[in-house]
Amino acid sequence: MSQQLEGKDKSAGHRPTRARRTQAERRQAAEKQIILSAIRIISEKGLGGLTLAAAGEGAGYSRGIASHHFGRKDDLLIAIVRYITSSFVRYLDDMPAKNPGLPVLLETVYQYFQGVKNDSVRMRALHLILTEAVSNTALKDALTEANLKSIAGLEEDIRSGIALGEIREDIDPHAQATLILAGLRGVMAQWLINSEMVNLDRVRDEYIAAIKRNLQA
């Protein structure tokens, strides 16, 4: 009978050595934990409460680790936005496939609302950073890039819908995508300020219905 069973070496009498992570993997893991720590701090204390030292300590590392990985606070804020937006894209990619065009557009809007409701910590941090970019030139270019990527994804769905005959041909895809994103961000801001003021489920359903009425061929 084999001496090996479920990865254990019976003859050696010890657990096998686990493969060590590479330096790149360790760096990536540390940066993710620092980003998550910073998101929690921003959500609880606002941008003024975030320091690189606090983000590092909150992640379980030394005070100087965040400075080593990100350099400046603005660079950490940019990394947070990229992390949150790319996580949403990956989440959408992992969902069951839907027909391109209008159905995917409406599902994306639906999932955005679900994200606000299910993870208000991230959404609060994202909104505060986006607001800061209005007056912070160091953040403006990077966050403009993030906004354009979000708009481009919505625009692609609108163009697909037009090609499939689901969406009116007279629609301006870029303008409509910009309006949809602006509406989502506006609702998010109101809900984060006072969740009792906004019935998120009702607003979601009305917003999706309005997009469908406006775009449908």
N, C-alpha and C positions, 0 to 999 in steps of 0.2 A: 504494500500500500504506500502511496506517496506520502512523504514526510511533510508536504505542504498542504495547508488547509486554510482557505479564505485569507491568503496573504501572510499567514504566520508560519515561521520555520520551526517545526516541532523539535528538530534535532538540535538547533542552535539555542533554543530556549529564550529567545528575545524577539522583540518587534523589529521588523525591517526598518532600516534607516529611511526616513522620508526625504524625498528629493528637496534640496534647498532651492528656495526661490532665487531667481537671478536678481542682479542689482536693479535692472529696469523694472522688474515686477515689484520689488520692495519699494522703489521710488513711487510707482503708480499707486500702490496700496496706501502709502503714507499721504500722498497728495489727496486721494479720495477721502481719507479720514479727516484731514485738515479742512477740506471743502465742506464736508458734512458738519463738522464742528462749527465752522464759520456761519453756515446756514442757520443753525440753531441759535447762535448768538445774535445774529441780525434779527431773526424773528422775535426774540425775546427782548432785546435791548435797542434795536435799531442800528443803523450804520455807525452812529457815534459810539456805540458800545463795543464795536469790533476793533481789535488790534491783532496784529500778527502773532504776538506772544500769547494772547488769550485763545486764538484759534489753535495754536500748537498744543497748549496745555489741555484744552478741551478735547483734543484728539488723543491725549495720553502720551504726548511727546514733550521734549524740552521746549523752553520758551523760544529758542532761536530756530527751531526746525522750520517753521512757516516762512521765515525770512530766507532761509537757505533754499527752499523750494520755489517761492514765489517772488521774492525780492521786495515788492512794494504791496501795500494794501490794495491799490487800484488793480494790480495784476491778479490778486486773489479774487477780487470782485468779478473781474472778467472771466476767470476760470469758473466761478460759481455759475454765471449765466450760461456759459458753454456747457457745463455739466448738466444743468437743469433742462436746457433745450434739447440737448442730444439724448438725454434719458427719455424725454417724451417721444422723440422720433423713434428710438429703439422700442419703446412700448407699443407704438402704433404698428411698427414692422412685425412685432410678435403676435399681433392679433390675427384672427382668421381672415383670410383674403376676402375682399369685397370687390365688386365690379368697379373699375376706375370711373372717374367722373363725379357726378352729383352724389351718389351714395357714399363714396369715400370722403368727399368734402363734408357732408352732413355728419358722418361718423366721427371725423376729426374734431368738429366743433363740439359734438356730444362728449367726446373723451376729454376735451379741454375742461369742460365744466366739471366732469367727474374728478379730474386732477385737482381742481381748485377745492372741491369738497373733501376729497380723500387725503390731501396732503397740503393743508393750509400753511404749514411751516415753510415749505419750499416756495409756495406761491407768494407768501408775504415777503420773503427775502428777495425773490425775483422782482416783485413790484417796487420795493424800496430801492433796489439797485437801478432799475430802469428810470425811476424818477430822479435819482442822483445824476444820471447821465445828461439830463437837460442842462445842468450848469457845470458839469465836470468834463472839460475837454479831453482829459486823459482817457475817460471811459467812452466818449462819444463815438469814436471810429469803430471800436470793437463791438459796441452794442448796436450800432447801425448795421454792422455786418450780421449780427444775430437776428435783428428784425427783418432784414432783407431775405435771409434764409427762410424764416417763418412765412413771410409773404410769398416767396417763390414756391413753397410747397402747396399753399392754398391756390396760387395762380395756376400751377400745373394741373390740379384737379379741375379747375374751372375750364381750362383749355381742353382737357380731355372730354369734359361734359359737352362742350360746344361741338367738338368733332363727332361725338356720338349722337348728337341731336337732342340731348337732354336739357341743355342750357341754351338760352337765346343767343343768337349770333351777334346781336347788337351790344352785348355786354362787354365792357372793358375789363379783361381778366385782372390786370394789375390793380386798377382802381378798386374793383370789388374785393380783391384779396386784402388790400389795405384797410378797407372799411370793415371787413369781417374781423380782422385782427384787432383793430381799434375798438370795436364793440366788445370783443372778449376781454380786452385789457380794462375797459371802462367798468364792465360788470364786476370783474375781479376786484378792482379798487374799491367799489362801493361795498362789496360783500366783506372785504377784509377790514374796512373801517367800522362797519356795523352789520354783522351777519343777520341780526334780527330785522333789519330794514329790507333785506333782499331774500325772497323765497327763491333759492337758487334753482330748484327743480322746475318751478313754473316759468321763471325767466328763461331757463335753458330751452324748454319746450316752445315757448313763444318765439325765441330768437331763431331756433332751427326752422320753425314754420315760416317765419318771415323771410329767411334766406331762400327757402324753397319756393315761396310765392314769387319772390323777386327775380329769381334766376331761371326757374323752370320754363322750358320751351312750350 
